[in-house]
């Protein structure tokens, strides 16, 4: 997981991580789920969205610029994933966070 935490903003794949730690993809997936309670993709998405939230809260970086910083090359897709996980768009999240801190 530390490897993922350091490289979440890159195009990470199961095969790359499994190879890095010396496991087959299927064995890695089973162990990962057992240890984390979620799939590789669920964990990676959670990590990326948490980082996006931090960027949105603490910087003035434009939303379309946040996407590639957290591993999404397509800002529209990033917004869709963000909305699914957070229940609001990145812009709405930033506004809500700013209103809450005043």
C-alpha positions as MATLAB code, in Angstrom:
seq = 'XXXXXXXXXXXXXXXXXXXXXXXXXXXXXXXXXXXXXXXXXXXXXXXXXXXXXXXXXXXXXXXXXXXXXXXXXXXXXXXXXXXXXXXXXXXXXXXXXXXXXX';
ca = [
       0.000    0.000    0.000;
       2.921    2.309    0.621;
       3.942    1.874   -3.034;
       0.438    2.960   -4.061;
       0.422    5.867   -1.622;
       3.576    7.222   -3.239;
       2.492    6.663   -6.853;
      -1.301    7.115   -6.843;
      -1.068   10.021   -9.276;
       0.517    7.786  -11.939;
      -1.257    5.299  -14.164;
      -1.057    2.370  -11.735;
      -2.091   -1.126  -12.654;
      -2.479   -4.323  -10.695;
       0.146   -6.015  -12.849;
       2.763   -3.351  -12.053;
       2.244   -3.581   -8.305;
       2.012   -7.373   -8.263;
       5.291   -7.567  -10.175;
       6.899   -5.021   -7.837;
       6.140   -7.190   -4.800;
       6.736  -10.501   -6.574;
       3.210  -11.939   -6.708;
       0.876  -13.041   -9.449;
      -1.954  -10.620  -10.206;
      -4.594  -12.988   -8.868;
      -2.691  -13.691   -5.637;
      -2.065   -9.979   -5.161;
      -5.789   -9.216   -5.597;
      -6.792  -11.830   -3.032;
      -4.222  -10.647   -0.481;
      -4.968   -6.993   -1.096;
      -8.666   -7.441   -0.481;
      -7.994   -9.549    2.611;
      -5.679   -6.905    4.089;
      -7.529   -3.741    3.097;
     -11.147   -4.881    2.934;
     -11.494   -3.407   -0.550;
     -10.382   -4.099   -4.078;
      -7.291   -2.540   -5.583;
      -9.393   -0.186   -7.704;
     -11.603    0.826   -4.758;
      -8.522    1.635   -2.680;
      -6.814    3.540   -5.496;
      -9.959    5.570   -6.160;
     -10.371    6.333   -2.443;
      -6.744    7.439   -2.226;
      -7.058    9.684   -5.274;
     -10.309   11.304   -4.133;
      -8.966   11.896   -0.615;
      -5.949   13.646   -2.118;
      -8.219   15.657   -4.428;
     -10.255   16.775   -1.409;
      -7.086   17.942    0.302;
      -6.009   19.906   -2.772;
      -9.469   21.451   -3.149;
      -9.567   22.444    0.538;
      -6.065   23.806    0.812;
      -5.221   25.365   -2.545;
      -6.721   27.503   -5.269;
      -5.774   25.018   -8.002;
      -8.525   24.932  -10.617;
     -10.662   21.781  -10.679;
      -9.545   20.778  -14.162;
      -5.941   21.041  -12.911;
      -6.626   18.803   -9.905;
      -7.549   15.817  -12.084;
      -4.051   15.072  -13.437;
      -2.481   15.777  -10.036;
      -4.384   12.818   -8.606;
      -4.065   10.421  -11.527;
      -6.986   11.289  -13.809;
      -6.135   12.459  -17.312;
      -9.757   13.316  -18.106;
     -11.238   16.095  -15.937;
     -14.789   15.114  -16.874;
     -14.239   11.527  -15.728;
     -12.560   12.800  -12.554;
     -15.661   14.892  -11.823;
     -17.911   11.853  -12.363;
     -15.853    9.700   -9.991;
     -15.646   12.512   -7.436;
     -19.419   13.037   -7.526;
     -20.052    9.309   -7.099;
     -17.745    9.113   -4.065;
     -18.510   12.451   -2.413;
     -22.100   13.152   -3.470;
     -21.142   16.475   -5.061;
     -18.853   17.842   -7.745;
     -15.336   19.031   -6.915;
     -16.478   22.645   -7.332;
     -19.412   22.107   -4.975;
     -17.064   20.422   -2.494;
     -14.681   23.381   -2.546;
     -17.535   25.856   -2.000;
     -18.955   23.774    0.860;
     -15.538   23.507    2.515;
     -14.910   27.237    2.190;
     -18.339   28.017    3.657;
     -17.700   25.613    6.530;
     -14.388   27.200    7.446;
     -15.749   30.734    7.696;
];
